[in-house]
Amino acid sequence: MDEINEYLDKVFSVFPVNEKTLTAKAELGQMMEDKYDDLISEGKTHTEAIKETIDEFGDPDELKSMFEEAAGENDGDSETERASAPVAPIPVGTHGFPAFSRISIATAADIKIKTGERYDVICDGFKYSPEVSVENGTLTIHGGKGDHKSALGFSFLFIKVNVFEVNKSGEITVTVPVGTRLSDISLSTGNCDIKISHINAENVSLKTLAGDIKLRKSQIDNLNISVTAGDISFKNFESSRTNINAVSGDVKGENIVADTFKMSTVSGDSLLSFANYKRLDISATSGDIKLSTTQNIWQSDIQVSTISGDINVGGRKMLREYIQDGTDGSSISLRTVSGDCTLDYEESE
């Protein structure tokens, strides 16, 4: 398919051509075509199906630019680079940091967002400082270069590809005062991790190529997560609308409250526990799905299916498919191609 082939050519253009990357490219292409076929079978037009497929797997220009940035960091440190190392234009890690309601970070570094006594930003472990600014209520951080190396790689299904070594940057820690409600958070990193704790925000977008994402004790209205290779974990998390797209990695969650929670994974297991929900839509190509909730599942619309695997709903074991009409307007949909689906109801004491 021309559009998918163009997408793959663009994303993989920064990698060396070898057997591993060609295999990974073919695997991802097959996954995208399977997604396209599913959307067509649901009645989508060709244009709609292509757009939704590409949206789900991530913008090709963003993925390519992040890979290029990582590759560029491996070229060595010239005298020119050292002489022109960027310096933060405002104080970093000081008590007089300006207030902000929006955060935009794009870097090859670990990122932490947390609450504390005051607004603050600390950049630690960098050889070259990232550029930091606050303008019109938006904290913007980009660039930066660390002082040690690690292999940049990713996994598709059971194929791990290490393509080159990159300089892994340090750590950026952003603090906002306790009780602050942020309007927008956009975090994008390469071979690094993202951690958010005790945050209240309206819109949050998280992207990482080969890193883990952790969310703890946070309330987020609209959450979008895109991970190429890495684990995702939630604990004591509340959201009105969550959308997750993950290629390779496990997803774990405890005590989640969600109006709408939609997740699509390619390779990895999902273990999720919900305190309350309205609509759950979880699918996997290769991996087990285990979901438990204290909300009465017997009042929900339920549709569970697998092509190769077992189904267990509330202790009831069956093959291939389980369908149930509910009474309270809530719904649960679990789908996997290769893997088991388990749905448990844990009655409150």
N, C-alpha and C positions, 0 to 999 in steps of 0.2 A: 504494500500500500504506500503510495508516494508520500503522503503527509507523515506517516509514521517513520518511513525510511529517512526522510529529511530531518525529522526530530532526532533520530538515533545518530545520524551522521554529524549533526551539530554538537550533540552532547559528548560524543566519543572522539571528536576531532583532536582533543588535546592529549589523548592517550597514545602511547606507542602501540603500533600494530603488532600483536602477537596472538598466540593461540588463546590465552586466557581472556584477553579483552574482546576478541572476536566471539568467543563462546558467551561471554556475559552480554554482549550486544545482541546476539541472537536470542538469548533467553529473555531479555527485556522486551525485544521486539515481539516475541510470541505472547508475552503477558499483555502487552498493549493491544495486540490483535484480538486476544480473547476478550478483553474488556470492551473493545469496539463491537465485537459480535454480540455480546450480551446486551449492549445498549440498542443495537439494531433490532434485536429480538423483542425489546421492550417497546418498540415503535418509534424510536428516534430516527431522524433523518441522518444521512451521511455526514452533513456538516455539523449537526448537533452532536453526533456520536464522536466524531474526531475531536471537537472542541472539549467535550467532557473527559475524553480519554487523556488528552494532553494536559488538561488542567489537573487531573488526578495525579499524574506522574511528575508534575512540576514544570515550570517554565524553562524551556531549553536554553535560553540566553542566560538566565540566572545560574543554572547548573553549570553551564560552560564557563561563565566568568569566574565562578568560585573555584572550579578546577584549574583554570588558567592562573588565578591568583596564587593558589597553592603551588602550582608548578613553577611559577616565577620566583617564589621564595626559595627554591632549591638551586637557583643559579649561582649562589655565592654572594659574598658581600664585597662589593668593590669599594675603592676609596671614595668614589663619587657618592655611593649610597651612604657611607658613613658620614660624609660631610653634609649631606642633605637630609639627615634623619629628621622627620617631622617632630615638632615640639607642640604640646598641647597649648592652644591659644588662651585657655582660661585655667585657673588653679584646679588641680586634680587632687582629691583627698584632703580638702581643707574644710573648715567649718563655715566658710562664707560662700558655699556653692549656691548658684542661683536655683530658684524653684522651677519645676517643669511639670507638665501634665501628659506629655507624650515622649516616648523613647524610640529611637531608631538606631540600631547597631548592626553594622556589617563588618565582620572581622574574622580572622583565623585564630580566635582565642576562646577560652572558656568564658562563659557569661553567667553571672549571678545577679538576680534581681531580688531584693529583700526589703524589709522595713527596719527602721531604726529611729533615732531621735531627730534626725535632720536629713535634708537632701545632701547626697555626697556621691562621689565617683572615685574609685581607687583602681588604678591600673598597675598591676604587679607582674614582675617577671618578663618585662619587655626589653629587648635590645633597642628597638626603635619605638618611640611612643606613638600611640594612635592619635588621630586628630579628634579633639573633643570640643564641642560648642553647644551653647544653649541660645536659641533664637526663636522668638515668638512662642515660647512655652514648650519647645521641642528640644530634647537632649539628643544630639547626634554624635555618634562615635563611629569612626571607620579607620581601616588600616591598622598599622601596628605589626611588629615582627618580633618573634620570640628568640630565645637563645639556645634552644635544643631541637633535635630532629626526631621525627617519627615517621613511620611508613603511612602514606596515604593509600587507603584501599577501600574496597566495598564488596558486598556480597550480593549475589542474585541466586535465590534458592540455596543450593549447597555448594556454590562455586565462589571461592574467595579470590579476589583479585587485588594484589598489591602492585601499584603501578609506578610509584617513585617515592623517594623520601622528600619530606617537606619540613620546613622549620615550623614547629608548633609553637604558637605564641603563648603568652602568659595568661593572665586572668583579669577580667574586668568585672568589678563589683559595683553595682548601682544600688544606692539606698534611698528610699523615700520615707517620709515621716509616717508613723503608725496612724492609720485612719485615712490615709490619702486614697482617693479614687482616681486612677489614671484613665485617660480616654483611649489612648492607643499605645500598644507596644509591638514593635516589629524587630525581631532578632534573627540574624542570619549568620551562620558560622560554618566553617569547613569541617576539619577533622577534630572537632572539639565538642564540649558538653554545654548544655544549657540547664540552669536550675532556677526555678521561681518558687519563692516561699512567702506566705502571708501577704499576698498581693490581691488588691481589688481593682479590677480593670474592666473597661467596656469591650474593647477589641484587642485580641492578641494573636499575632502570627509568628510561628516559630519554624525555622528551617535549619537543618543540619545535614551534612553529607555523610559523615562517619563519626557520629558522636551520640551520646545519650541525652535524653530530655527527662527532667524530673520536675513535677509540680507538687507542692505541699501546702496545705491549709490556705488555699486561694479561692477567690470568687471571680469568675470571668464570664461575662455575658456571651461573647462570641469568640471561640477559640479555633484556630486552624493550625494544624501541625503537619509538616512534611519532613520525612526522614528517609534517606537512602539506605543507610546501614547503621543501626543503633537501636538501643532499647528505649522504651518509653514507660514511665511509671507515674501513677497518681496516688495521692493519699489525702483524705479529707478534702476533697475537691468538689466545687459546685459550679455548674455552668448551665446557661440557657441553651446554647447551641455549640456542639463540639464536632469538628470534622477532622479526621486523621487519615493520612495516606502514608503508609510505610512499606518500603520494599523488602528490607531484611532486618529482623530484630523482634524481640519479644515485647509484649505490652502487658503491664500489670497495673491493677488499680484497686484501691481499698476505700470503702465508704464514699462512693461517688453519688452525687445528686445531680441529675441531668434531665432537662426537658427533652432535648433531642441530642442523641449521641450516635454519630455515624463514623464507622471505622472500616478501612479497607487495608488489608495487609497481603503481601505476596508470600513471604517465607518467615515463619515465626509463630510461636504460641501466644495465645491471649488468655489471661487470667484476670477477670474483672469482677468486682463486688459492688453492687449498687444498693444504696439506702433507699433511693426513690428515683423514679423515671417516668417519662411519658412515651418516648419513642426510642427504641434501641435498634440499630441496623448495623450488624457486624458481619464482615465477610473475610475469608482468607482463601488463598490459592493452595498453599501447603502449610499446614499447621493445625494444632488443636485449638478449639475455642471452649473455654469453661467460664460460665457466667453464673453468678449467684446473686440473690437479692432478698431483702426482708419484705419487699412489697409482694402482695399475693399474686403470683403469676397466673393462677387459675382464672383471674378476672381480665386477663390481657389477651389480645389477639396474638397468636404465636405461630410462626412459620420457621421450622428448622429443617435444613436439608444438607445432605452430603453425598458425594458420588462414591468416594472410597473412604469409609469410616463408620463409626457407630454413633447412635443418637441416644441420649439419656435425658429425659425431661421429668424432673421431679421424681426420680427413681424408676420411671417407666422406660424400659429399653426397647428400641425398635431399629429398623434399618431404613436408610435412605431419606425418609421424610416424616415430619410430624406437623399437623396443622390443627389449630384450635381457634374458635371464635370466642372473643371475650365480651365483657359487659361494661367495662369502665372507660373505654376509649383509648387505653394505653396499648402499645404493641411492642413485640419483640421479634426480630428477624435475625436468625443465625444461619450462615451459609459457608460451607467449605468444600473445596474440590477433593483434597486429600487430607483427611484428619477427622478427629472425633469432635462432636458437638455435645456439650453437657450444660443443662440448665437446671439449677437447684433453687428451691424455695426454702429459705431459712426463716422459720417463724420466730417472731419476736417473743421473748419471754414476758 
